[in-house]
């Protein structure tokens, strides 16, 4: 019975996170220039800080700052926020930019898990790794096996940048650093922050 109530809460929080992301995106489409100031991303050993000045998702300047950026095979994955939420999960948000010569569908990022195979091109294969605690946290999913993450339906056009999110079970409260891993991409070291 507890699991059912927990899943309902997670679904409600997921819907809230998606709605908030859409509102930020719509609010940012109102025009206006994006001041290109120097980014002050925290240094990380395995993730490169962005300094390219590209406009990312809309919202306040704090939302636009990249925490980490990794590149592989013409795809650029940028992480803009990582939050430990009160519901017992971690939400990671960012953008993905297609620098290939065609449409990118995210097929190489699918999960190896049977339950998540039906998600298609998505972040279903993403995970958080707590190296100190020696634990790997897989993407959350609903009762029907759909990942609580972005699906790249229709693909990402050449040169386009799209927003994404992914939710994971939260590591213990003492864990402050994790590695964000997606198949075919280098890992990105992230610092966990508490939700607002």
C-alpha angles and dihedrals in degrees: 000000000000091000091054092052091045092053091049089052092048091050091050092049090047091053089049092050092049092048091050091049092050091049091052090049094049092046090053094052090071092096130242128129123283109230108231104219128163111280119232101204117165113256118253132188099228104024126069118229115235120246099156095106094222115156110250130178117340128253137074120351091254090060092051096055114104116231093190140353129196130181134201136154093359094307122116117201114195123188114208103171141013118187134177104218128206091244091074099262141099121233119204119192132185148117136274122209123200109220094166126107095254146020113314115211101182094239092145091058096061121118126257089219114108092223092056100041092095091063092082118193103008144107090275090120094057122113142177117229123202101201095186094048091038093228134131119210115205125207116281119247137192126243091274094055097257113142119240089236143087119290115207095221111185090009131255115289122234110282093007126130121209133183122244140181136193132188128209137176108272118253116231116295092255092060109097102162131050138165116242108214130189123174113266092013129097114252120262121214112226135187114223118229129192119257121255 
